[in-house]
C-alpha cells in the first residue's frame, strides 16, 4: 500500500526558509520575547478574542505554569478526566494538589456535566476538561456548573486546535486554556505549548514562572509584580524561535488543514458506515481537528473483537491501533502495585495517588469506551486529495465486513 512519504507534521517551503534564516542569523534562542515567538502568541490571542497568551516549551509546562499562577497547592482537589494524557494530572502532583479522576460521559469520550456534579466536593478548586481527539466537551453547561460553584474551569485544547462549539472556538469557555503545539498536533512546532487567559495577573505570574530575566523585565503588565522580574520564579520553560516559526506555518493555514483532515475522516466514515461508529461529539459541537481519527465498535459487538480486528487490519496493511490516550487509572496500576516511593516527595505523592485511584469498575465508561475504540493513522491522513484514506478504506472494509458481520 502506498502512503505519504512523511507523516505529520510537514511544513511549507516558506517555513523551511524562515527556519534557515533564523539559524543563519543565530536566532535559535529567545530570552527577551521577540518574533517569531511573540508573533505566535499574538495570532493565538486573536483566535481567542484578544486573550493573553504566553508560550512555553510544552503543553505540560504551560499547564504547570498556569496551575502555579492560580495558586494551586497542598490539599486542593482538581477534577481530571480519566481518559486523557497523563500531563493533565502530573503537574498537579508536582504542586502537591490532588487530581480526582472523573469518568467519561456514557456516550462521549470525555467527561460531561453529570459526572462533574457527582464528583464535586468542598475541596474542589478546579475542573480540567480535555477536548479529547478534538471533540469538544459540553463546555457551555460545564462552564455554568463551575461558575455556580465558584470553581475554576481549565480547557485542555491540545487535541482541538480547530474545534468549535457553534461559532465559538474551544479555549474561550473557561477561565484559562492550554494547548500543546508539539509532536503530531495539527499546529506543531515539534515541541511547544501555549497558555491562554483573560486574567492579566495569571498571565504575568505564569510569565514569571517560565520566562525569567530579560522577558519578565520588559513584559509584565502589572506594575506591582515588577519587583519579581529579575529573579522571577526561575523556570526556564521558554519556547524556541524555531518551534514558533514552524507552528506559525500551521496556524496560518489552520482552516485549510482542518478541511483536509475532515475530507479524510469523511471518506473513512462513509466507507465504515454500519460497521464502525465515528467517535464524535453531537452538534453544535464540531471536531475540526481529529488529532486521532477514532471509531468505536457497535454496541452489539463484544469489545474482545477489537484485538482480532486490529490484527486482521494489520495483515492487509492498515495501520490501525488502540488509541494512544489510555485511561489514567490503568496507567497508574503498575505504580500502585510497586507500593514504594523511594525517598522522594514527588514519587511518594505519585504512589499515594496511584494507590487511591478507582479500578475499572469505578470508572466504567472511560475504560469500556477505550476498549472499544480503534484509531486510524491521523498522521498520514492530511492530504486534501484523500487518496490514502480511500486506499485505507478499500483495504479495511472487507475485513470489517467479515469480522463485524460475523458477530452482528
C-alpha positions, -999 to +999 in steps of 0.1 A: +000+000+000+014+034-010+013+061+017+025+096+023+063+097+025+064+119+056+040+117+085+026+148+100+039+174+108+051+187+075+059+223+066+058+247+037+088+260+018+082+294+034+085+279+069+116+260+059+132+292+046+123+311+078+140+284+099+171+286+077+171+324+082+168+320+120+197+296+120+219+317+097+213+348+119+220+330+152+184+334+163+179+299+177+170+310+212+149+339+226+152+352+262+137+386+256+104+378+238+107+386+201+094+375+168+085+348+159+077+338+195+055+369+200+040+365+165+027+331+175+014+344+208-003+374+191-020+352+165-033+328+191-046+358+210-066+369+180-080+334+177-092+337+214-108+371+212-078+390+224-070+369+255-035+370+269-012+342+255+021+330+269+043+304+251+062+275+267+083+246+257+054+221+260+017+219+268+027+203+301+049+233+310+020+256+301-003+237+324+022+237+352+028+275+349-010+281+348-016+260+379+012+277+397-001+311+387-036+301+400-020+293+434-028+255+435-012+239+465-014+211+490-049+198+496-066+214+466-086+189+446-089+192+408-113+171+387-095+155+358-108+132+331-098+095+335-094+092+297-067+118+289-030+122+286-011+119+319+001+155+318-035+166+327-027+153+362+010+152+367+016+190+371-009+189+400+012+163+418+043+185+414+024+212+433+010+189+459-026+192+447-048+161+443-062+150+409-096+134+412-103+111+382-137+115+366-154+090+344-164+097+308-199+106+297-215+073+287-218+083+251-188+106+247-150+101+251-145+127+278-163+140+309-198+156+310-218+177+334-234+149+353-201+132+362-186+166+372-215+174+395-212+139+412-175+144+418-176+179+433-165+182+470-159+212+493-122+208+484-127+210+446-108+241+433-110+234+396-121+212+367-097+204+338-116+192+307-099+177+277-114+181+242-104+145+235-094+136+199-106+171+190-142+165+203-154+195+223-169+187+257-203+202+267-185+234+276-215+257+280-231+235+307-198+227+323-189+264+325-222+271+341-216+244+368-181+259+375-195+294+378-223+283+401-200+265+424-172+291+423-146+268+408-120+273+380-125+258+346-094+249+326-097+237+290-070+213+276-072+220+239-042+201+229-062+178+206-085+206+194-068+235+176-095+239+150-126+227+170-156+248+179-190+248+196-212+267+172-192+297+162-172+298+195-137+284+195-126+260+222-104+276+248-128+305+252-153+289+276-133+286+308-110+307+330-080+296+311-069+271+284-037+253+274-025+239+241+002+216+231+019+225+199+042+196+198+046+162+181+018+153+157-007+181+168-025+199+140-005+230+149+030+218+157+064+233+162+079+199+171+078+210+208+058+237+224+028+248+244+006+279+249-014+292+279-045+313+272-061+335+299-081+368+302-066+374+336-036+397+334-023+387+369-024+349+360-007+357+327+021+377+345+027+351+372+028+324+345+054+345+327+074+348+359+073+311+363+086+303+328+104+334+314+128+349+340+151+379+335+150+396+300+114+389+291+099+393+326+118+426+330+101+441+299+069+420+296+049+423+328+015+440+326+010+446+363+034+471+379+031+456+414+049+425+400+079+443+387+099+436+419+099+399+409+111+404+374+148+399+379+148+367+398+112+358+386+104+322+397+133+307+378+117+283+354+135+281+321+104+269+301+107+291+270+096+282+235+123+280+208+120+306+180+124+277+156+094+259+171+074+292+169+082+296+132+071+261+124+039+264+145+030+297+128+032+279+094+003+256+106-016+282+124-018+304+094-033+276+074-055+262+102-087+263+082-072+245+052-056+219+074-089+213+092-107+209+059-081+185+045-083+163+077-121+164+075-121+151+039-101+121+050-124+115+080-155+117+058-140+091+034-134+066+063-168+073+079-187+067+047-167+035+040-172+022+075-209+031+077-229+005+098-197-013+106-179+012+129-191+043+146-171+076+143-164+089+178-176+125+177-195+150+199-231+159+189-239+192+171-233+221+176-200+208+189-177+204+159-145+184+158-124+204+133-091+188+143-093+149+147-059+146+164-068+109+165-093+096+139-112+073+162-140+049+156-158+025+180-173-009+178-211-010+175-228-017+208-238-053+198-202-063+191-181-075+221-150-055+230-128-085+227-134-083+189-111-053+187-079-072+191-089-097+164-099-068+142-066-049+147-046-080+139-066-086+107-063-050+096-026-051+101-024-082+079-038-062+050-015-032+057-039-009+075-021+007+105-050+008+129-043+007+167-060+012+200-059+050+208-026+060+224-045+080+250-053+055+277-074+056+309-052+071+336-063+046+363-048+018+341-015+038+335-012+041+373-017+004+381+019-006+379+029+022+402+003+013+427+014-023+425+050-014+433+038+002+465+071+020+473+082+055+465+119+056+474+129+086+495+114+113+473+085+136+480+072+137+444+074+099+440+057+095+473+028+117+461+027+097+429+025+064+446-002+076+470-022+090+441-018+057+422-030+037+451-061+059+456-075+058+421-105+036+414-103+004+393-122-001+361-155-008+380-153+027+394-146+043+361-166+021+337-174+044+308-139+056+301-124+021+304-151+003+284-151+030+257-113+028+253-115-010+249-140-005+220-121+022+202-100+019+170-076+047+159-067+052+123-034+069+114-042+106+115-006+114+110-008+101+075-043+114+067-037+150+060-037+153+022-067+171+006-070+146-022-080+118+002-061+092-018-046+074+011-079+075+030-096+059+000-069+032-002-072+025+036-110+023+032-107-001+003-084-024+023-102-022+056-139-026+046-137-063+036-120-070+069-147-051+088-175-068+069-161-102+076-153-098+113-181-074+123-206-091+101-200-125+117-208-111+151-236-087+143 
